[in-house]
């Protein structure tokens, strides 16, 4: 029997505080997807954009676990010019 992949998003302390203050729940974006998130993937929560910075694979008694480290959020109005 194979265990489903568990994915845990790891936010910065500032972003964790913002999510709590705004009372936002982060959806389980990758549940049921065949491809795990990779660095550079971007998603939005509460009007802010987050970028996947890195990944760490672990394995425990419940099976594989992927910790996904999330970069600091950018507000919807933020602009980045290269």
Phi, psi and omega per residue, in radians:
X1 nan 2.299 3.132
X2 -1.689 2.503 3.118
X3 -1.570 2.475 3.095
X4 -1.191 2.621 3.104
X5 -1.211 2.237 3.043
X6 -1.735 2.301 3.141
X7 -2.095 2.225 3.119
X8 -2.060 2.140 3.095
X9 -1.519 2.266 -3.116
X10 -1.948 1.912 -3.109
X11 -1.695 2.788 3.038
X12 -1.145 2.734 3.108
X13 -0.996 -0.669 3.135
X14 -1.119 -0.752 3.134
X15 -1.217 -0.615 3.061
X16 -1.061 -0.757 3.127
X17 -1.115 -0.734 3.117
X18 -1.092 -0.766 3.122
X19 -1.065 -0.731 3.108
X20 -1.144 -0.801 -3.132
X21 -1.037 -0.730 -3.114
X22 -1.440 -0.103 -3.121
X23 0.977 0.806 -3.129
X24 -1.718 2.434 3.021
X25 -1.791 2.296 3.118
X26 -1.529 2.081 -3.139
X27 -1.129 2.743 3.091
X28 -1.444 1.365 -3.015
X29 -0.967 -0.646 -2.971
X30 -1.721 0.088 3.114
X31 -1.097 2.196 3.098
X32 1.475 -0.078 3.109
X33 -1.507 2.510 3.127
X34 -1.386 -0.221 -3.084
X35 -2.064 2.213 3.114
X36 -1.351 2.720 3.110
X37 -1.100 2.543 3.138
X38 -2.180 2.772 3.094
X39 -0.936 2.343 -3.109
X40 1.795 -0.357 3.059
X41 -1.077 2.534 -3.086
X42 -2.229 2.480 3.047
X43 -2.549 2.831 -3.107
X44 -2.048 2.470 3.031
X45 -2.468 2.220 3.060
X46 1.009 0.564 3.121
X47 1.426 0.049 3.098
X48 -1.954 2.586 -3.114
X49 -1.771 2.326 3.119
X50 -2.101 2.548 3.134
X51 -2.116 2.370 3.066
X52 -1.260 2.136 -3.108
X53 -1.692 -0.575 -3.098
X54 -2.960 2.984 -3.112
X55 -2.377 2.641 3.068
X56 -2.404 2.089 3.100
X57 -1.564 2.362 3.069
X58 -2.326 2.902 3.057
X59 -2.481 2.282 3.102
X60 -2.312 -2.909 -3.089
X61 -1.095 -0.411 -3.133
X62 -1.560 -0.105 3.127
X63 2.023 -2.817 -3.083
X64 -1.212 2.554 3.120
X65 -2.401 2.259 3.109
X66 -1.959 2.014 3.029
X67 -1.607 2.181 -3.107
X68 -1.957 2.043 -3.106
X69 -1.551 2.202 -3.007
X70 -1.858 2.326 3.109
X71 -1.305 2.897 -3.128
X72 -1.016 2.531 -3.096
X73 -1.286 2.698 3.009
X74 -2.116 2.337 3.114
X75 -1.171 2.767 -3.102
X76 -0.958 -0.565 -3.088
X77 -1.504 -0.088 3.132
X78 -1.125 2.458 3.075
X79 -2.199 2.475 3.097
X80 -2.136 2.124 3.121
X81 -1.986 2.217 -3.086
X82 -1.487 nan nan
